[in-house]
Amino acid sequence: MRLKEKILITLKFCPYLSFEKKGFILILILGVAGTFLGLINPFLAKLAIDNAFANNNLRFFIKLFFLGGGVFFINKALEVWRGYAITKLKWKLTYRLHREIFSHLGKLSLDYFRNKSQGEYLYTVAFELERVTVFLVEQIPDIFLLIIKIIATLAIIAFLSWKLALLAILLGPFLYLTPWYFAKKRELLWQSTQMGYEKIINRLTESFLKQWLIKAMGMQDSELRMHLCRLKQYIRVVLRANRLELLRQFVNDGTVRLITGMITFLAGYAVVKKTVSLGNLSAITLYLNQLVGLHSNFISFLDGLTFSAVSFSRIDEILKTRPAVQELSTGRDVVFGTGPEIEFRNVYFSYVCNKLVFSGLSFKIPAHTHIALVGPSGCGKTTLVNLILRLYEPLSGDIFISGCNIKNIKLRTLRRQLGVALQEPFLWNLSIEDNIRYSFPKASFEQVRNVAELCLVDEFVRGLKEGYATIIGEAACRISEGQKQKIAIARAILKQPNILILDEAMSSMDAQSEERIMRNIKKEFSGLTIISVSHRLSTVMAADLVYFLVSPQQVLIGPPWELLNREPRFQALFATERLKQEQIDVNSTVPSQFS
Protein backbone atom coordinates (compact mmCIF):
# COMPACT_ATOMS: atom_id res chain seq x y z
CA MET A 1 0.00 0.00 0.00
CA ARG A 2 1.49 3.35 -1.07
CA LEU A 3 1.80 6.32 1.28
CA LYS A 4 -0.98 8.20 -0.51
CA GLU A 5 -3.36 5.25 -0.13
CA LYS A 6 -2.47 4.93 3.56
CA ILE A 7 -3.22 8.60 4.16
CA LEU A 8 -6.50 8.47 2.22
CA ILE A 9 -7.82 5.40 4.05
CA THR A 10 -6.85 7.02 7.38
CA LEU A 11 -8.57 10.30 6.50
CA LYS A 12 -11.70 8.31 5.70
CA PHE A 13 -12.01 7.41 9.40
CA CYS A 14 -11.07 10.82 10.82
CA PRO A 15 -14.71 12.06 10.73
CA TYR A 16 -15.40 9.66 13.62
CA LEU A 17 -13.43 12.10 15.79
CA SER A 18 -15.97 14.83 14.99
CA PHE A 19 -18.54 12.98 17.11
CA GLU A 20 -16.36 13.69 20.14
CA LYS A 21 -15.15 17.19 19.28
CA LYS A 22 -14.85 18.40 22.86
CA GLY A 23 -12.69 15.48 23.93
CA PHE A 24 -10.45 15.75 20.85
CA ILE A 25 -10.02 19.52 21.22
CA LEU A 26 -9.19 19.08 24.93
CA ILE A 27 -6.48 16.56 24.02
CA LEU A 28 -5.03 18.99 21.48
CA ILE A 29 -5.10 21.96 23.91
CA LEU A 30 -3.45 19.97 26.68
CA GLY A 31 -0.89 18.68 24.21
CA VAL A 32 -0.04 22.18 22.92
CA ALA A 33 0.27 23.47 26.49
CA GLY A 34 2.56 20.58 27.40
CA THR A 35 4.61 21.12 24.24
CA PHE A 36 5.41 24.76 25.07
CA LEU A 37 6.02 24.00 28.75
CA GLY A 38 8.51 21.32 27.64
CA LEU A 39 10.47 23.97 25.74
CA ILE A 40 10.95 26.21 28.78
CA ASN A 41 13.40 24.21 30.93
CA PRO A 42 16.27 24.03 28.37
CA PHE A 43 16.09 27.81 28.08
CA LEU A 44 16.11 28.10 31.88
CA ALA A 45 19.29 25.98 31.86
CA LYS A 46 20.88 28.49 29.46
CA LEU A 47 19.92 31.38 31.77
CA ALA A 48 21.31 29.53 34.79
CA ILE A 49 24.69 28.93 33.11
CA ASP A 50 25.10 32.33 31.45
CA ASN A 51 23.61 34.51 34.19
CA ALA A 52 23.39 32.71 37.54
CA PHE A 53 26.60 30.63 37.42
CA ALA A 54 28.69 33.11 35.46
CA ASN A 55 27.79 35.96 37.84
CA ASN A 56 27.56 33.84 41.04
CA ASN A 57 23.97 35.06 41.42
CA LEU A 58 22.46 32.64 43.95
CA ARG A 59 19.12 34.44 44.22
CA PHE A 60 18.59 34.30 40.46
CA PHE A 61 19.56 30.58 40.45
CA ILE A 62 17.00 29.82 43.20
CA LYS A 63 14.30 31.63 41.23
CA LEU A 64 15.19 29.64 38.12
CA PHE A 65 15.25 26.41 40.15
CA PHE A 66 11.74 26.88 41.56
CA LEU A 67 10.44 28.17 38.24
CA GLY A 68 11.80 25.05 36.50
CA GLY A 69 10.33 22.82 39.22
CA GLY A 70 6.95 24.51 38.86
CA VAL A 71 7.03 24.10 35.09
CA PHE A 72 7.93 20.41 35.49
CA PHE A 73 5.07 19.64 37.91
CA ILE A 74 2.53 21.60 35.86
CA ASN A 75 3.66 19.73 32.75
CA LYS A 76 3.32 16.38 34.53
CA ALA A 77 -0.16 17.31 35.75
CA LEU A 78 -1.16 18.18 32.18
CA GLU A 79 0.26 14.85 30.98
CA VAL A 80 -1.88 12.96 33.51
CA TRP A 81 -4.96 14.94 32.53
CA ARG A 82 -4.26 14.38 28.84
CA GLY A 83 -3.67 10.66 29.42
CA TYR A 84 -7.07 10.31 31.07
CA ALA A 85 -8.73 12.35 28.30
CA ILE A 86 -7.13 10.06 25.68
CA THR A 87 -8.31 6.90 27.48
CA LYS A 88 -11.84 8.28 27.81
CA LEU A 89 -12.01 9.32 24.15
CA LYS A 90 -10.53 6.00 23.04
CA TRP A 91 -13.28 4.03 24.78
CA LYS A 92 -16.00 6.34 23.46
CA LEU A 93 -14.67 5.87 19.94
CA THR A 94 -14.35 2.11 20.49
CA TYR A 95 -17.99 1.98 21.58
CA ARG A 96 -19.10 3.97 18.52
CA LEU A 97 -17.12 1.83 16.10
CA HIS A 98 -18.36 -1.39 17.70
CA ARG A 99 -21.93 -0.14 17.44
CA GLU A 100 -21.58 0.81 13.79
CA ILE A 101 -19.68 -2.30 12.72
CA PHE A 102 -21.93 -4.77 14.53
CA SER A 103 -25.02 -2.92 13.30
CA HIS A 104 -23.70 -3.19 9.74
CA LEU A 105 -22.71 -6.84 10.15
CA GLY A 106 -26.25 -7.57 11.30
CA LYS A 107 -27.52 -6.34 7.92
CA LEU A 108 -25.20 -8.47 5.79
CA SER A 109 -26.24 -11.73 4.18
CA LEU A 110 -25.50 -15.18 5.56
CA ASP A 111 -23.13 -15.77 2.62
CA TYR A 112 -20.86 -13.00 3.88
CA PHE A 113 -20.30 -14.87 7.14
CA ARG A 114 -19.93 -18.24 5.42
CA ASN A 115 -17.18 -16.92 3.16
CA LYS A 116 -14.97 -15.87 6.09
CA SER A 117 -13.59 -17.72 9.07
CA GLN A 118 -14.48 -17.11 12.70
CA GLY A 119 -10.82 -16.40 13.42
CA GLU A 120 -10.81 -13.54 10.94
CA TYR A 121 -13.80 -11.90 12.61
CA LEU A 122 -12.30 -12.42 16.07
CA TYR A 123 -9.03 -10.87 14.95
CA THR A 124 -10.80 -7.89 13.40
CA VAL A 125 -12.88 -7.20 16.50
CA ALA A 126 -10.17 -7.93 19.06
CA PHE A 127 -7.12 -6.36 17.41
CA GLU A 128 -7.97 -4.30 14.33
CA LEU A 129 -10.51 -2.10 16.10
CA GLU A 130 -8.13 -1.43 18.98
CA ARG A 131 -5.33 -0.48 16.60
CA VAL A 132 -7.64 1.89 14.73
CA THR A 133 -8.87 3.66 17.85
CA VAL A 134 -5.34 4.00 19.27
CA PHE A 135 -4.11 5.56 16.03
CA LEU A 136 -7.03 7.98 15.75
CA VAL A 137 -7.02 9.11 19.37
CA GLU A 138 -3.31 9.06 20.17
CA GLN A 139 -1.29 9.41 17.00
CA ILE A 140 -3.47 11.80 14.98
CA PRO A 141 -3.25 14.53 17.69
CA ASP A 142 0.45 13.72 18.20
CA ILE A 143 1.34 14.51 14.59
CA PHE A 144 -0.10 18.02 14.96
CA LEU A 145 1.83 18.51 18.20
CA LEU A 146 4.93 17.08 16.54
CA ILE A 147 4.85 19.66 13.77
CA ILE A 148 4.28 22.49 16.27
CA LYS A 149 7.12 21.33 18.49
CA ILE A 150 9.59 20.87 15.60
CA ILE A 151 8.86 24.39 14.35
CA ALA A 152 9.08 25.89 17.86
CA THR A 153 12.31 24.01 18.69
CA LEU A 154 14.01 25.06 15.46
CA ALA A 155 12.87 28.65 16.07
CA ILE A 156 14.48 28.67 19.53
CA ILE A 157 17.70 27.11 18.17
CA ALA A 158 17.70 29.78 15.44
CA PHE A 159 17.31 32.44 18.12
CA LEU A 160 20.32 31.02 19.95
CA SER A 161 22.37 30.34 16.79
CA TRP A 162 20.92 30.68 13.33
CA LYS A 163 23.85 28.84 11.74
CA LEU A 164 23.29 25.73 13.86
CA ALA A 165 19.55 25.89 13.20
CA LEU A 166 20.21 26.02 9.45
CA LEU A 167 22.59 23.06 9.75
CA ALA A 168 19.95 21.07 11.67
CA ILE A 169 17.40 21.82 8.94
CA LEU A 170 19.81 20.75 6.18
CA LEU A 171 20.88 17.53 7.91
CA GLY A 172 17.41 16.63 9.23
CA PRO A 173 16.15 14.89 6.04
CA PHE A 174 19.04 12.40 6.24
CA LEU A 175 17.46 11.05 9.45
CA TYR A 176 14.58 9.65 7.39
CA LEU A 177 16.65 7.74 4.84
CA THR A 178 16.93 4.69 7.11
CA PRO A 179 13.18 4.42 7.91
CA TRP A 180 12.37 4.92 4.23
CA TYR A 181 14.76 2.16 3.18
CA PHE A 182 13.36 -0.37 5.67
CA ALA A 183 9.67 0.64 5.39
CA LYS A 184 8.56 -1.71 2.58
CA LYS A 185 10.34 -4.76 4.01
CA ARG A 186 8.86 -4.11 7.46
CA GLU A 187 5.38 -3.70 6.01
CA LEU A 188 5.55 -7.04 4.18
CA LEU A 189 6.80 -8.82 7.29
CA TRP A 190 4.12 -7.15 9.38
CA GLN A 191 1.41 -8.40 7.03
CA SER A 192 2.90 -11.90 7.18
CA THR A 193 2.90 -11.92 10.99
CA GLN A 194 -0.65 -10.62 11.03
CA MET A 195 -1.87 -13.32 8.65
CA GLY A 196 0.04 -16.01 10.53
CA TYR A 197 -1.44 -15.04 13.86
CA GLU A 198 -4.91 -14.87 12.34
CA LYS A 199 -4.53 -18.42 10.99
CA ILE A 200 -3.49 -19.68 14.42
CA ILE A 201 -6.49 -18.00 16.08
CA ASN A 202 -8.84 -19.37 13.43
CA ARG A 203 -7.63 -22.96 13.76
CA LEU A 204 -7.65 -22.83 17.56
CA THR A 205 -11.23 -21.55 17.50
CA GLU A 206 -12.27 -24.41 15.23
CA SER A 207 -10.36 -26.95 17.33
CA PHE A 208 -12.10 -25.89 20.54
CA LEU A 209 -15.50 -26.18 18.86
CA LYS A 210 -14.72 -29.59 17.34
CA GLN A 211 -13.25 -31.40 20.33
CA TRP A 212 -15.73 -34.26 19.96
CA LEU A 213 -14.57 -34.96 16.42
CA ILE A 214 -10.88 -34.64 17.33
CA LYS A 215 -11.19 -37.09 20.23
CA ALA A 216 -13.51 -39.49 18.42
CA MET A 217 -11.13 -39.70 15.45
CA GLY A 218 -8.06 -39.94 17.68
CA MET A 219 -6.57 -36.81 16.08
CA GLN A 220 -5.20 -35.10 19.21
CA ASP A 221 -1.56 -35.74 18.25
CA SER A 222 -2.19 -34.70 14.67
CA GLU A 223 -3.86 -31.46 15.76
CA LEU A 224 -0.97 -30.76 18.13
CA ARG A 225 1.57 -31.28 15.34
CA MET A 226 -0.34 -29.00 12.97
CA HIS A 227 -0.66 -26.32 15.66
CA LEU A 228 3.05 -26.47 16.49
CA CYS A 229 3.92 -26.38 12.79
CA ARG A 230 1.84 -23.22 12.28
CA LEU A 231 3.34 -21.75 15.44
CA LYS A 232 6.89 -22.45 14.20
CA GLN A 233 6.13 -20.73 10.90
CA TYR A 234 4.73 -17.75 12.79
CA ILE A 235 7.75 -17.59 15.11
CA ARG A 236 10.14 -17.67 12.12
CA VAL A 237 8.38 -14.67 10.58
CA VAL A 238 8.34 -12.85 13.94
CA LEU A 239 12.08 -13.45 14.39
CA ARG A 240 12.77 -12.21 10.86
CA ALA A 241 10.76 -9.09 11.61
CA ASN A 242 12.61 -8.68 14.90
CA ARG A 243 16.03 -9.00 13.21
CA LEU A 244 15.03 -6.42 10.62
CA GLU A 245 13.75 -4.08 13.34
CA LEU A 246 16.99 -4.40 15.36
CA LEU A 247 19.05 -3.71 12.23
CA ARG A 248 16.90 -0.68 11.47
CA GLN A 249 17.33 0.63 15.00
CA PHE A 250 21.10 0.11 14.83
CA VAL A 251 21.46 1.98 11.52
CA ASN A 252 18.97 4.64 12.60
CA ASP A 253 20.65 5.26 15.97
CA GLY A 254 24.05 5.46 14.25
CA THR A 255 22.72 8.02 11.77
CA VAL A 256 21.12 10.05 14.56
CA ARG A 257 24.29 10.05 16.65
CA LEU A 258 26.42 11.00 13.67
CA ILE A 259 24.24 13.98 12.73
CA THR A 260 23.73 15.22 16.32
CA GLY A 261 27.44 14.69 16.97
CA MET A 262 28.32 16.87 13.99
CA ILE A 263 26.02 19.66 15.19
CA THR A 264 27.27 19.37 18.79
CA PHE A 265 30.90 19.43 17.61
CA LEU A 266 30.31 22.59 15.60
CA ALA A 267 28.46 24.13 18.56
CA GLY A 268 31.40 23.26 20.85
CA TYR A 269 33.80 24.74 18.30
CA ALA A 270 31.74 27.94 18.35
CA VAL A 271 31.97 28.04 22.18
CA VAL A 272 35.75 27.70 22.00
CA LYS A 273 35.84 30.52 19.44
CA LYS A 274 33.61 32.61 21.75
CA THR A 275 30.88 33.00 19.10
CA VAL A 276 28.37 30.98 21.19
CA SER A 277 28.05 31.06 24.99
CA LEU A 278 28.32 27.94 27.15
CA GLY A 279 24.70 28.44 28.20
CA ASN A 280 23.62 28.52 24.56
CA LEU A 281 25.57 25.31 23.94
CA SER A 282 23.79 23.59 26.83
CA ALA A 283 20.38 24.77 25.64
CA ILE A 284 21.11 23.81 22.01
CA THR A 285 22.26 20.34 23.15
CA LEU A 286 19.04 19.86 25.12
CA TYR A 287 16.92 21.07 22.22
CA LEU A 288 18.79 18.76 19.84
CA ASN A 289 17.97 15.84 22.14
CA GLN A 290 14.34 16.90 21.99
CA LEU A 291 14.55 17.00 18.18
CA VAL A 292 15.94 13.46 18.20
CA GLY A 293 13.00 12.43 20.37
CA LEU A 294 10.65 14.15 17.93
CA HIS A 295 12.33 12.28 15.09
CA SER A 296 11.64 8.99 16.92
CA ASN A 297 8.03 10.05 17.46
CA PHE A 298 7.65 10.83 13.78
CA ILE A 299 9.08 7.43 12.83
CA SER A 300 6.62 5.83 15.27
CA PHE A 301 3.82 7.75 13.57
CA LEU A 302 4.88 6.46 10.13
CA ASP A 303 5.07 2.92 11.54
CA GLY A 304 1.64 3.36 13.10
CA LEU A 305 0.32 4.65 9.79
CA THR A 306 1.72 1.61 7.97
CA PHE A 307 0.32 -0.93 10.43
CA SER A 308 -2.97 0.87 11.06
CA ALA A 309 -3.66 1.35 7.35
CA VAL A 310 -4.09 -2.43 7.06
CA SER A 311 -6.60 -2.35 9.93
CA PHE A 312 -8.38 0.67 8.45
CA SER A 313 -8.72 -1.07 5.07
CA ARG A 314 -10.11 -4.28 6.61
CA ILE A 315 -12.70 -2.43 8.66
CA ASP A 316 -13.52 -0.26 5.66
CA GLU A 317 -14.06 -3.44 3.64
CA ILE A 318 -16.71 -4.52 6.14
CA LEU A 319 -18.44 -1.12 6.15
CA LYS A 320 -18.38 -0.91 2.33
CA THR A 321 -20.06 -4.29 1.88
CA ARG A 322 -23.62 -3.67 0.80
CA PRO A 323 -26.38 -5.66 2.52
CA ALA A 324 -27.91 -8.22 0.16
CA VAL A 325 -31.34 -7.43 1.65
CA GLN A 326 -32.09 -3.72 1.43
CA GLU A 327 -34.65 -2.33 3.84
CA LEU A 328 -36.84 0.32 2.22
CA SER A 329 -36.95 3.72 3.88
CA THR A 330 -40.72 3.55 3.39
CA GLY A 331 -40.98 0.22 5.24
CA ARG A 332 -43.96 -0.07 7.57
CA ASP A 333 -44.77 -1.77 10.85
CA VAL A 334 -47.35 -4.34 9.73
CA VAL A 335 -48.95 -6.73 12.23
CA PHE A 336 -50.35 -9.84 10.55
CA GLY A 337 -52.51 -11.34 13.24
CA THR A 338 -52.35 -15.02 14.20
CA GLY A 339 -51.96 -17.51 11.36
CA PRO A 340 -51.71 -15.28 8.25
CA GLU A 341 -51.78 -16.42 4.62
CA ILE A 342 -48.41 -16.70 2.82
CA GLU A 343 -48.08 -16.33 -0.96
CA PHE A 344 -45.13 -16.79 -3.32
CA ARG A 345 -45.78 -15.02 -6.60
CA ASN A 346 -43.51 -15.85 -9.60
CA VAL A 347 -40.36 -16.06 -7.45
CA TYR A 348 -36.92 -16.55 -9.04
CA PHE A 349 -33.86 -17.19 -6.88
CA SER A 350 -30.31 -18.52 -7.19
CA TYR A 351 -27.17 -18.60 -5.06
CA VAL A 352 -24.86 -18.76 -8.07
CA CYS A 353 -25.25 -17.61 -11.64
CA ASN A 354 -26.90 -19.92 -14.18
CA LYS A 355 -28.29 -22.26 -11.50
CA LEU A 356 -31.79 -21.33 -10.41
CA VAL A 357 -33.16 -22.80 -7.19
CA PHE A 358 -36.60 -21.36 -7.96
CA SER A 359 -37.78 -20.42 -11.42
CA GLY A 360 -41.14 -18.63 -11.37
CA LEU A 361 -42.35 -20.46 -8.26
CA SER A 362 -45.89 -19.56 -7.21
CA PHE A 363 -48.15 -20.97 -4.47
CA LYS A 364 -50.26 -19.98 -1.47
CA ILE A 365 -50.29 -21.28 2.09
CA PRO A 366 -53.79 -20.74 3.50
CA ALA A 367 -54.20 -18.94 6.81
CA HIS A 368 -54.30 -20.99 10.03
CA THR A 369 -52.82 -24.05 8.28
CA HIS A 370 -50.17 -26.54 9.28
CA ILE A 371 -48.23 -27.49 6.15
CA ALA A 372 -45.38 -29.93 5.61
CA LEU A 373 -42.74 -28.72 3.16
CA VAL A 374 -41.03 -31.72 1.56
CA GLY A 375 -38.79 -32.59 -1.34
CA PRO A 376 -35.48 -34.26 -2.17
CA SER A 377 -32.30 -32.89 -0.60
CA GLY A 378 -31.14 -29.69 -2.25
CA CYS A 379 -34.52 -28.81 -3.76
CA GLY A 380 -34.72 -25.50 -1.85
CA LYS A 381 -36.76 -26.17 1.30
CA THR A 382 -34.45 -24.24 3.62
CA THR A 383 -34.00 -21.59 0.92
CA LEU A 384 -37.76 -21.08 0.89
CA VAL A 385 -37.70 -20.59 4.67
CA ASN A 386 -34.84 -18.07 4.35
CA LEU A 387 -36.79 -16.12 1.74
CA ILE A 388 -39.79 -15.85 4.08
CA LEU A 389 -37.43 -14.56 6.77
CA ARG A 390 -35.88 -12.18 4.21
CA LEU A 391 -32.42 -13.51 4.92
CA TYR A 392 -32.12 -13.53 1.13
CA GLU A 393 -33.84 -11.50 -1.58
CA PRO A 394 -35.49 -13.09 -4.66
CA LEU A 395 -33.96 -12.18 -8.02
CA SER A 396 -37.49 -11.30 -9.07
CA GLY A 397 -41.04 -11.99 -7.94
CA ASP A 398 -42.67 -11.21 -4.62
CA ILE A 399 -43.63 -12.83 -1.34
CA PHE A 400 -46.77 -11.73 0.48
CA ILE A 401 -47.87 -12.33 4.04
CA SER A 402 -51.46 -11.48 4.84
CA GLY A 403 -51.65 -9.67 1.49
CA CYS A 404 -48.67 -7.40 2.25
CA ASN A 405 -45.43 -7.57 0.26
CA ILE A 406 -42.71 -8.39 2.79
CA LYS A 407 -40.38 -5.92 1.03
CA ASN A 408 -42.62 -3.15 2.37
CA ILE A 409 -42.39 -4.38 5.97
CA LYS A 410 -39.61 -3.35 8.32
CA LEU A 411 -37.26 -6.28 8.84
CA ARG A 412 -37.47 -6.11 12.61
CA THR A 413 -41.27 -6.08 12.51
CA LEU A 414 -41.37 -9.00 10.06
CA ARG A 415 -38.98 -11.24 11.99
CA ARG A 416 -40.56 -10.39 15.33
CA GLN A 417 -43.71 -12.16 14.11
CA LEU A 418 -41.90 -15.27 12.88
CA GLY A 419 -40.81 -18.07 15.19
CA VAL A 420 -38.06 -20.31 13.81
CA ALA A 421 -36.38 -23.49 15.04
CA LEU A 422 -33.81 -25.29 12.90
CA GLN A 423 -32.14 -28.67 12.93
CA GLU A 424 -29.05 -26.94 14.35
CA PRO A 425 -30.41 -25.33 17.55
CA PHE A 426 -27.77 -22.51 17.81
CA LEU A 427 -27.81 -22.32 21.58
CA TRP A 428 -25.65 -20.02 23.72
CA ASN A 429 -23.28 -20.97 26.51
CA LEU A 430 -25.85 -19.71 29.01
CA SER A 431 -28.48 -21.18 31.29
CA ILE A 432 -31.49 -23.05 29.91
CA GLU A 433 -33.73 -20.21 31.08
CA ASP A 434 -31.62 -17.55 29.31
CA ASN A 435 -31.53 -19.59 26.11
CA ILE A 436 -35.32 -19.86 26.02
CA ARG A 437 -35.73 -16.19 26.95
CA TYR A 438 -33.40 -15.10 24.10
CA SER A 439 -36.31 -14.50 21.70
CA PHE A 440 -38.21 -12.38 24.26
CA PRO A 441 -35.82 -10.93 26.88
CA LYS A 442 -38.64 -9.34 28.88
CA ALA A 443 -40.42 -12.64 29.47
CA SER A 444 -41.06 -13.65 33.07
CA PHE A 445 -39.91 -16.97 34.49
CA GLU A 446 -43.52 -18.20 34.46
CA GLN A 447 -43.74 -17.51 30.72
CA VAL A 448 -40.44 -19.34 30.17
CA ARG A 449 -41.65 -22.30 32.19
CA ASN A 450 -44.99 -22.44 30.39
CA VAL A 451 -43.38 -22.83 26.94
CA ALA A 452 -40.82 -25.21 28.43
CA GLU A 453 -43.64 -27.45 29.57
CA LEU A 454 -45.26 -27.33 26.12
CA CYS A 455 -41.98 -28.42 24.49
CA LEU A 456 -41.17 -31.08 27.13
CA VAL A 457 -38.12 -29.15 28.34
CA ASP A 458 -39.51 -29.17 31.87
CA GLU A 459 -39.36 -32.99 31.94
CA PHE A 460 -35.56 -33.19 31.75
CA VAL A 461 -34.91 -29.92 33.61
CA ARG A 462 -36.52 -31.40 36.73
CA GLY A 463 -33.72 -33.92 36.87
CA LEU A 464 -30.98 -31.24 36.78
CA LYS A 465 -29.49 -30.02 40.05
CA GLU A 466 -29.51 -26.36 38.96
CA GLY A 467 -32.83 -26.64 37.12
CA TYR A 468 -33.42 -23.84 34.62
CA ALA A 469 -30.24 -22.11 35.84
CA THR A 470 -28.12 -24.97 34.45
CA ILE A 471 -25.39 -23.70 32.10
CA ILE A 472 -25.46 -25.90 29.01
CA GLY A 473 -21.87 -25.25 27.83
CA GLU A 474 -20.27 -24.36 24.52
CA ALA A 475 -22.53 -25.52 21.66
CA ALA A 476 -24.81 -26.94 24.42
CA CYS A 477 -22.35 -29.82 24.90
CA ARG A 478 -23.83 -30.79 28.30
CA ILE A 479 -27.23 -31.87 26.99
CA SER A 480 -28.44 -34.27 24.28
CA GLU A 481 -29.34 -33.32 20.72
CA GLY A 482 -33.04 -33.90 21.36
CA GLN A 483 -32.94 -31.70 24.48
CA LYS A 484 -31.22 -28.96 22.48
CA GLN A 485 -34.00 -29.04 19.90
CA LYS A 486 -36.71 -28.88 22.57
CA ILE A 487 -35.09 -25.73 24.00
CA ALA A 488 -34.85 -24.21 20.51
CA ILE A 489 -38.58 -24.80 19.85
CA ALA A 490 -39.48 -23.35 23.27
CA ARG A 491 -37.41 -20.29 22.38
CA ALA A 492 -39.24 -19.96 19.06
CA ILE A 493 -42.74 -20.02 20.57
CA LEU A 494 -41.94 -17.87 23.64
CA LYS A 495 -42.45 -14.67 21.65
CA GLN A 496 -45.86 -15.95 20.50
CA PRO A 497 -45.21 -15.76 16.74
CA ASN A 498 -47.91 -15.52 14.12
CA ILE A 499 -46.02 -17.97 11.89
CA LEU A 500 -44.00 -20.91 13.26
CA ILE A 501 -41.30 -22.44 11.05
CA LEU A 502 -39.80 -25.80 12.06
CA ASP A 503 -36.97 -26.76 9.71
CA GLU A 504 -36.02 -30.33 10.71
CA ALA A 505 -36.40 -28.96 14.23
CA MET A 506 -37.37 -32.35 15.75
CA SER A 507 -35.11 -34.64 13.76
CA SER A 508 -33.22 -35.75 16.90
CA MET A 509 -36.38 -36.55 18.89
CA ASP A 510 -38.41 -39.70 18.95
CA ALA A 511 -41.72 -39.67 17.13
CA GLN A 512 -43.73 -39.74 20.37
CA SER A 513 -42.05 -36.60 21.72
CA GLU A 514 -42.55 -34.84 18.40
CA GLU A 515 -46.24 -35.74 18.37
CA ARG A 516 -46.75 -34.49 21.94
CA ILE A 517 -44.97 -31.18 21.26
CA MET A 518 -46.96 -30.50 18.08
CA ARG A 519 -50.21 -31.34 19.87
CA ASN A 520 -49.32 -28.97 22.73
CA ILE A 521 -48.40 -26.13 20.34
CA LYS A 522 -51.57 -26.47 18.28
CA LYS A 523 -53.68 -26.54 21.42
CA GLU A 524 -52.00 -23.55 23.06
CA PHE A 525 -51.65 -21.49 19.85
CA SER A 526 -54.75 -22.40 17.91
CA GLY A 527 -54.97 -20.96 14.41
CA LEU A 528 -51.20 -20.61 14.06
CA THR A 529 -49.71 -20.97 10.57
CA ILE A 530 -47.06 -23.70 10.87
CA ILE A 531 -44.47 -24.70 8.28
CA SER A 532 -42.76 -28.02 9.03
CA VAL A 533 -39.75 -29.02 6.93
CA SER A 534 -39.09 -32.70 7.49
CA HIS A 535 -37.96 -36.00 5.98
CA ARG A 536 -39.92 -37.95 8.58
CA LEU A 537 -43.18 -39.47 7.29
CA SER A 538 -45.00 -39.20 10.62
CA THR A 539 -44.33 -35.45 10.70
CA VAL A 540 -45.60 -35.05 7.15
CA MET A 541 -48.74 -37.08 7.79
CA ALA A 542 -49.63 -34.90 10.80
CA ALA A 543 -49.87 -31.76 8.61
CA ASP A 544 -53.07 -30.39 7.06
CA LEU A 545 -51.43 -30.00 3.64
CA VAL A 546 -48.21 -31.12 2.00
CA TYR A 547 -46.20 -28.81 -0.27
CA PHE A 548 -43.98 -31.06 -2.39
CA LEU A 549 -41.18 -29.21 -4.23
CA VAL A 550 -40.71 -31.30 -7.37
CA SER A 551 -38.82 -28.76 -9.52
CA PRO A 552 -37.60 -25.13 -9.39
CA GLN A 553 -40.93 -23.97 -10.80
CA GLN A 554 -43.42 -26.54 -9.54
CA VAL A 555 -44.85 -27.43 -6.15
CA LEU A 556 -47.50 -30.13 -5.69
CA ILE A 557 -50.06 -29.35 -3.00
CA GLY A 558 -52.55 -31.65 -1.33
CA PRO A 559 -53.49 -33.59 1.80
CA PRO A 560 -50.72 -36.00 2.82
CA TRP A 561 -52.77 -39.20 2.31
CA GLU A 562 -53.86 -38.05 -1.12
CA LEU A 563 -50.26 -37.41 -2.31
CA LEU A 564 -49.11 -40.64 -0.75
CA ASN A 565 -51.72 -42.60 -2.71
CA ARG A 566 -51.53 -40.91 -6.12
CA GLU A 567 -48.09 -39.31 -6.54
CA PRO A 568 -45.25 -41.78 -7.35
CA ARG A 569 -42.49 -39.22 -6.73
CA PHE A 570 -43.88 -38.51 -3.27
CA GLN A 571 -44.18 -42.25 -2.59
CA ALA A 572 -40.54 -42.74 -3.66
CA LEU A 573 -39.41 -40.00 -1.27
CA PHE A 574 -40.67 -41.98 1.72
CA ALA A 575 -40.45 -45.53 0.29
CA THR A 576 -37.68 -46.67 2.64
CA GLU A 577 -39.45 -45.34 5.73
CA ARG A 578 -42.77 -46.90 4.67
CA LEU A 579 -41.06 -50.24 4.13
CA LYS A 580 -39.58 -50.13 7.63
CA GLN A 581 -42.95 -49.20 9.10
CA GLU A 582 -44.69 -52.04 7.25
CA GLN A 583 -42.08 -54.50 8.52
CA ILE A 584 -42.68 -53.28 12.08
CA ASP A 585 -46.44 -53.70 11.61
CA VAL A 586 -45.98 -57.25 10.25
CA ASN A 587 -43.70 -58.22 13.12
CA SER A 588 -46.17 -56.87 15.64
CA THR A 589 -48.96 -59.12 14.24
CA VAL A 590 -46.91 -62.33 14.25
CA PRO A 591 -47.47 -64.26 17.54
CA SER A 592 -44.33 -64.95 19.53
CA GLN A 593 -43.25 -68.57 19.99
CA PHE A 594 -42.82 -67.83 23.69
CA SER A 595 -46.33 -66.48 24.18
Summary of the structure (lengths in Angstrom):
residues: 595
radius of gyration: 35.7
end to end distance: 84.6
largest distance: 127.6
contacts: 1821
relative contact order: 0.08
helix: 67%
strand: 11%
